Amino acid sequence: MGKATKRPAIVWFRKELRLADHEALATAARSGAPVLPLYIHDCDTPGTVPAGGASRWWLHQSLKALDASLKELGGALILREGPTRDVFERIIGETGATAVHATQSFEPFGTRSENDIAAQCQEHGVAFHIHSGRLLYAPKDIVTKDGRPYRVFTPFWKACLTRPAPRASLGIPKFSAFADIDSDPLAALRLEPSQPDWAGGLRTTWTPGERAAHDALAEFIDERMGAYGTLRNALAGKPTSLLSPYLHFGEISPTQVWHAVTHAIEASGGSIEKGASSFLREIGWREFSYHLLFSFPDLPNIPLRPEFARFPWRDDPGALAAWQRGQTGYPVVDAAMRQLWETGWMPNRARMVVASFLVKHLVLPWQEGEEWFWDTLVDADLANNSASWQWVAGCGADAAPYFRIFNPIIQGQKFDPEGDYVRTWVPELAGLPTEDIHTPWKAPPGILAAADVVLGQTYPEPIVDHAAARARALRALESTK
């Protein structure tokens, strides 16, 4: 195996930044043509949704890890920046490529790009092949009896579970040769922050890349999956799998996760089946979100329930900024928002709490929360982000009713009962007793003084009263009817 000047097969990497269980890569390797692994950084094509800051940081590390893995096999990841069509025009001209292999995307801009490049390849007499790998089941395969997309999760997931099991995972391919062409340097893509360098918490928290993804999955299966059904709503510690960014960037595939989990169930004699099934159901929610986005491409911007188009959202930049900075005066909300800023992530329960607070306590548009999450989450995923925000806002598929308003005090007391989560991320409250940690404004003056807490100075008063905010939200809901 080595470099070659023969006409290559291009493997167009997008969000499947791995070598194993990569159908497009495996097919190209089997063809016998030299393989040209290509990643295009395109921020210029109209309709492209640029990645947020945290995602860009992760992408840099992931591309670096993928290139290192390819170099171990004698190849390299070719990086090019610019409009995707222009890049392909140049590379096809440079190499005389015989084929392009890609993994199917389900985002609107990804689908448009696939169609565009397929037409371009046809013009040049280059074969264009689309492969599976992003999902367990394609949207065309999971539909209602009348051929429509599911809009309720439970029947959707039941329909998935009646299908044959996902295909077996593929190993790392064996390559006969790699194509050798010039690559843009990774630094030229300008993915990492310069000054100020705000990514220190991301570097401390995460190790992107395919190997780290499998390490995270193995640790979760061994240590937490059996109790996932009860742990998944906890806030402190490591309550969940922490796989979401690895799945988003395709450093591990849902097929690999599925088979690892089902194998672990069998190996345990079924003792972990309850927790494992609960976890696989969350993988199902990921699938559901993608199927929704594929069927309703306006999901990131327009409510699925049309009556919410006339919802009387407020315009309050000060309240939005307080929410973004973790300065609302509600400790569990502030802890979650600070964890997000520091690490690029928060547990699913925390996401529901802070999202509910934004759209119901503050009556601010869900799109503003969606946009903030897009910029700050390392797992910022168009399908999951938009579907989940619509779910919380009551305007999406299988949505929680808008009138179901989380009480952030009760949520904190229930899912952070010892106050460990708040103490970690809101250290100015760390000295408060557990019984006061979620309601510092109710604590006696002596308790506050002993903990060095001065409300309105070291920690804010609540920016809204829960009861009054709830009543305001319900009035807003009534106006849509």
N, C-alpha and C positions, 0 to 999 in steps of 0.2 A: 504493500500500500504506500502511496505517496502522492505528490503533486502530479497534475496531468494537464496537457494542453488540448485533449479531446474535448468535443462539445459537451458542456456540462448539463446536468439537471439542477435547476435552481430550487431550493427549498426556502420558501418565503416565510420566515419566522415573524409572528406578530405577538400573540399572547399565549404561546405554547413554548416557553423558553426552557426546554428540557431535551434530553436525548432519548430517554426510555419512553415507551408507550407513545411514540410519535409516529402516527401512521403515515403522514406525508414524508417524513425523513426516512422511514423504513422502506417505503415504496421507491423513493429515489435511489436509495442505496442498492436495492435489489435490481434496479434497471441496468446496472453495470456502468452507467455513465459516471464521470467524475461529479461529485456532489458539491454544489456551491451554496453554503448556508448564508442566507442574506437577511439582514434586518434593516428596514427603512424607517428612518425617523422623519415623519411627515407632519409638519405643523402648518402646511401651506395649502393643501387641497381643500377647497370649500366643502363645508359639512363635517370636516374632521373635528373631533372634540379633543382639544389638547389636554394632556394629563395634568393633574394638580401637582403641587409642590412635593408632597410626601410620596406620591406615586412616581414622580420623576426620580427622586432619590433612590427608591427601590429598584426602578428600572435600570439605573446605572449599575448598581451592584449585581443585578441579575444578568445583564448582558456581559459583565466582566466574568461572572462565574461560568456562563455558558461558553464563552470564548476559551476560558482555561480548560474546560472539559474537552472541547473540540481539539485544542492543541495537544492534549494528552494522546489523542487518536491520530495526530498528524495533520489536522486541518486547522481552520480558524474561522471565526465568525466575521463575515464581511459586513461592514457598517456603511451605509450611505444616507445622506441627509438631503431632503428635498421632496417635491411632489412625487408621489409614488409612480405615476405614469411616466414622468420624465426619467426617473431612476431606471425603471424597467427598459425604457427606450434605449438608454445608454448601455445598460448591461447586456441586453440581448445583442446590441450591435458589437460590443466588445468581445463577447464570448461565442456568439452563434449558438446560444443555448437551445437545446432540443425540447425542453419541457420545463414547466413551472408547477411545483407542488405546494399546496397551501392547506391549512386547516380552516374549516368553515367558521366564519364569524357570524354572530347573530345580532350584533349591533347594527343600526341603520347605516352608519358610515362604513362599517366593515363590509356589509353586503354590497353597497354601491361600489366600493373599491374592487371587490372580487369581480363584479360584473364588468367593470371598466377594464381591468387587466385581462380578463378572459377574452374580451373583444379585441384588445390590443394584441394578445398572443395569436389570435386567429388571423389578424392582419399580417403577421410575420411568419405564419406557418409553424408556430410553436404550440405544442400540446399544453393544455391547462387542466390541471387535476385538482379537485377539491376533496378533502378527506375529513373524516370525523375526528373527534378528540376533545372538543370543548365541553360536551355534555354527555350524559349517559344515554339520553334518548332525544332524537331529533324532533322538533316541533310538529312536523308532518305526521309523526307516528303516534302522538298522544293527543287525540281530539275526541270530542263528544260523539255520540251516535249520529248526530246530524252534521258532523264534520267541522264543528266550530271549536275554537280554542277554549279550554277550561278557564273559568274565572273564579272558581272556588277550589282551594287547595286540596281538601281531603279527597274528593272524587278524583282529582288529578293524580294524586299520589297513589291511590288505589289502582288507577289505570296503569301507572308506571309499574307497579308491583305485579301486575298480571302479565306483563311482557316477559319474554325470555331474559335471562340474566345478561348483563352487559358482556360484550366480547372479552376474551382473555386479554390481559395486559401484554404488551409487546416489550421485549428487552431492548437494550441498546443495539442498534444495527451494526453489522460488519461492513466496513467501507473498503472498496477496492482502490479508490483514489478521491482526492479533493481537488477542486479547481483552485487556481492561484491567481487572484486579481487584487488590485489595490483596494484598500479599505480606508475609510475616514477614521481618524483616531477617536476613541470613545470620548475623550475630553471635548472634542469639537462639537458634540451634541449638546453640551451645556446643561446637563441634567442635574448635577449636584449644585447646592447653593454655594454662592461665593461669600459675600459679606453683606449682612451678618450671617454667620454660619449657624443656622437654627436646627441642624440635623443631629446634634450631639445625642439627644435622647433616642433618636431612631437607631443610631449606630450602637448604643449601649443595649438596646432592647432586642434588636433583630439581626439575624444572619441570613440574608437572602440567598437563593440558589437551590438547585435541584437536590443536592445532597442534604442541605439543611431541611428541606421540605420533608424528606423521608425520615430524617432524625426526629422531626417534630411529630410526625404521624406515629412513629414507633413509640415515642415517649407517651403520647396521649393514649394509645391502645394499652400499653403496659400499666400506666399509672392512674388514669382517670376515666377511661371510657365506660367501665362497668358501672360507675356511679353517675354517669353523665345526666341521666334523667333528673336527678336531684341537684347536681352541682351546677347545671348550666345556667341557672338564674342567680347564682351567687355573684358578688361583685369583687370581693378581695381575692388575691392569689391568682391561680391559673384555673378558672372554672371551666374553660372550654378548650377546644383543640388547638387554637391559634393557627389554624391552617388557611384562614381566609385569604391572606395576601399571596400565599403560595399557589392556591387554586386560581386566584385572579390572574396572576402572571403565567399560569400554566407550568410552573416548576414541578408540579405534580398534577396528575389528571384525576378527574372524578372516578374514572374506571379503576385506576390504581388504588384509590381510597376505598372504593366499594369492595374490591377483592381482598384487600388487606383486612378490612373490618369483618367481612363474612368468614374469612379464614380464621380470624381470632375467635369468632363466635363458635365455630366448629371445634377449635382446639380447646376451648374452655368447657366443652360439653354443654354449652348453652347457658352457663352461669352468668355470663355478661350480656345475654341477649337483650334484656330490657333496656339497659343503657345504650348498647350498640344500636338498637333499632331506633331509639330516640335520636341518636346522632345522625343516622342515615336519613331520618326524616328531615333534618336540617339541610342535608345535601339535597333532599327533595325540594325544599324551599328555594334553594339556589336554582335548580332546574326550572321551577315554576316561574321565577322572576325572568329567566331568559326566554321562556316560552311566551310570557306576556309581552316582553319587549319586542320579540320577533313579530308577534301578531299586532301589537299596538305601538308602532315606532315613535309616536308622540308621547309615550309614557313619561319621559324625563321632564316634560313641560306642561302637559295638558291633563287635567284630572279625568280619570276613566268615567267617573260619575258626573254627567254634564251639569247637574244642579250646582256643583261646587265651583263652576266657572263664575258664578255671581256671589260667591262668599265674600263678606265684607272684611277682608284682611286689613290689618292696621299697617301704617308706615311709622316705625319708631326706631330710628337708627341707634338711639341710646340704649334701648332695651336689647336690640340685636347685639350690640357690642358687648353689653354685660353678659349675655348668654355665651358669646364666643369666647370671652376671656375667663369664664368661670367666676363671675362676680355677681351672681343673682341673689345671694343671701340664702339660698337653699343648698345645704352642704353636699347632698348626694349629687345634685345637678352640677355644682361647681367642681366636685371631685372628678366627675366623668369628663367634663369639658377640659379640665387641666390635663388629665391623663391623655386625652386625645391630642392635645397640643404637644405634649412632651414625647409621646411614644407613637403617635399615628394610629392609635387603636383604642377601642374600649369594648367591654363585653356587650353581648347582645341586649341583655336586660338594661344596661346603662343607656344604650342607644335608644331604646323605647322610652325610657324615662325622660331623657333630654329632648327627644323629638316631641313627645307629648307636651312638655313644658313650653317649647317654642310655639307650637301651633295652637295650643289651648289656653295655657296660662297667659301667654303674651299675645295671642291671636296674630302671629306673624306668619307670612306665607311659607308653606312647606318648601317651596322652591329655594328660599333663602337658606334654609337648613341644609337642603340637598347640595347647594353650591358650596357651603362651608365644609361639609363632609367630603365633597369631591376634592377639595384642595388639601385637606388635612389627614385623610385616612390613607394608610399604606395599602389598604384593600379596596380603595375607591373603585367600585365596579358599576358601570352604567345601569345594568339590569337590576342588580340587588339594591343599589342606592335609590333609584327612582321608585321601584316597586315598594320598598320598605317605607319610604317617606309617604307615599300615597296611602299605604296601609295604616300608618299611624294617624294621618290626617283624615281618615275616614272616607277618602274619595277614590280609593283604588279597588283592586280585585280582592274579594274575600276580606275586606278591610274591617278593622276594629271600628265600631260606631263612634262617630265624633263625640257623642255625648258620654262616652266612657272615658273619663278624665282621670289620669293617674294622680294620686296624691303623693307628691314627692317626699313628704314626711314619712308616710306609711311605707312607701317603697324603700326608703333608706332603712327604716327600722326592721323591715322584713328581710331584706336581702343583704344588709350590712349590719347584722344585729349587734356585733361587738364594736362597730365603728372603725374597724381596721382600714377599710377603703377610704373613708373620709380622712382619717389621720394621715394616711400615706400621701394623699394628693392635696389636702387642705391643711398643711402643717400648722397654720396659725390657730387651728382649733384642737390640736393634738392633746392639749392639757385638759380638755373638758371631760367630765365623767361620761360614761356610755349613755346614761339616761338623758343627757343634755346635748349630745354630739349632733343630733339631727334637728334640734330646735334651739339653737343658741339664743335666739331672741326671747325665749321663755325662761332661760336660766336665771336664778337669783343673782343679784349684783355681786355678792361675795364669791360665788362660784366663778363668775366671769373674771373677776379681779384675780383670783387665785390662778386662773389659767392664762393670764395676760391677754385677755380678749376685751377689746373695746369696740363695741358695735358701732358701725359707721366710720371707724378709723382703721383698726387692724383687720376687720372683717365686715362686709356690708350688711345692713339691715335687708330683709327680703324686699325685692323690688316690686312685688305684688303680694297682696293678701290672697291666700289660697281660696277661701270661700268667695271673695269678691271676684277673683279671676274666673272661677268656675261659673259663677252666675253670668259674667260677661260673655264667656264662650258659648254658653247655652242660648243666650239672646242672639248672638251672631248666627248660630245654627238655625234658629227659628226664622230668621230673615230670608233664608234660602228657600223656604217652603212656599 
